């Protein structure tokens, strides 16, 4: 049974969580949830093509897609930007001082949501087209 649709729906739910976190002013969590949305979407596209994908790097997940659905360098750069939100959004030791949640701004969270939406949309489109 190929569960790529479940992963795609999870990606959309994670994106919704990111949007709600942004609205609540929880910017670090919005950035992390945005990363999680992109990660789940990339894993969905792997599953659509019968591949098993492990790991948490959006960039690596996108790079390891089959060549005919591998995204452009611009979207890979989007993945790189989202990967920066995987650990530092939750771990105080990733910052010189202060709690992790205090290190993020509304603008950063909005940007992360935009990037995640691009990855989710790309992966959804590719899963329907191929």
C-alpha angles and dihedrals in degrees: 000000000000110000098186090123090058090053091047091051089048089052090054091047090050089051089052089051089052090052092050091047090052091051090051092050094248094135100167092052090046089055092048093047089049089055090048091052092054092045093052092047092052091048089050091056091049090052092048086061095046095256128133111224125196132180137050105255110112088198094054092044091053093044092052095054117114109280095248092060099033109125130239122273088257092060090044087056088051088055090051090053092050092048088064088068097056103086109008093059090066108026122074092199089066089072132059093241142350133035119310095242091060093059098071132081135206090249091054091049092049090050092049090051091051091050093047092049089054092053094045092048092048094049093046092049092048092048091054095043099046 
